[in-house]
Amino acid sequence: MSKSATIKSVVSIIERARPAAGQSRYSANMKVIVGVGAAILVLGGLIIAAMPEPAANNPKTVASRSTASANSAGALSAPETNFNFGSISMAGGKVTHSYRIRNTGTEPMLIRKMYTSCMCTTAALVKSGRKFEPYGMPGHGFIPRMNEPVNPKEEAIIEVVFDPAAHGPAGIGPVDRFVTVENSAGRPLELAFTANVTP
């Protein structure tokens, strides 16, 4: 075989391989697009699952914040539902307050879900010496269901931590935040606090 025939043969093989290379690039791009689309769908599903139940966002259902519905034998209550930190400094770091809660009903009930109104605030359930993971704001992480039972007359603590520096200079001034505790007794229990943030 002559050199020119060999060169023509190699060129012919290369020309036939080009469409295949183009097709493999197309195939790789398609795989990336499908993978990104699947990731977006999974992330969207997680965000939707972490959203609070619609009843928790309806002010009419939260009107009586520390009592349960009349048809429930369990009732979640708190002797203190509002707390004022007063004036706190961003430079002073995080502040904490503990709210006592109690099942004042005659039947066991469940604490279904707990979440905060802002990403600067976290809340953790402390029950029978066991401290649960802190929960934050929906949309800033997955908020799983707790489904933690609370027996009649049993007490627990909701430990709330507020970071006055979380919003930077834009967070200076008066703030009000709340923690919502969804439960099987009826209306959610809302624990609120206020503060005046200084530099």
PyMOL commands that set and color helices and strands:
alter all, ss='L'
color gray80, all
select helices_A, chain A and resi 3-50+54-57+59-62+90-92+168-171
alter helices_A, ss='H'
color red, helices_A
select strands_A, chain A and resi 76-77+82-89+95-103+109-116+121-127+130-131+148-150+155-162+173-183+189-198
alter strands_A, ss='S'
color yellow, strands_A
deselect
rebuild
show_as cartoon
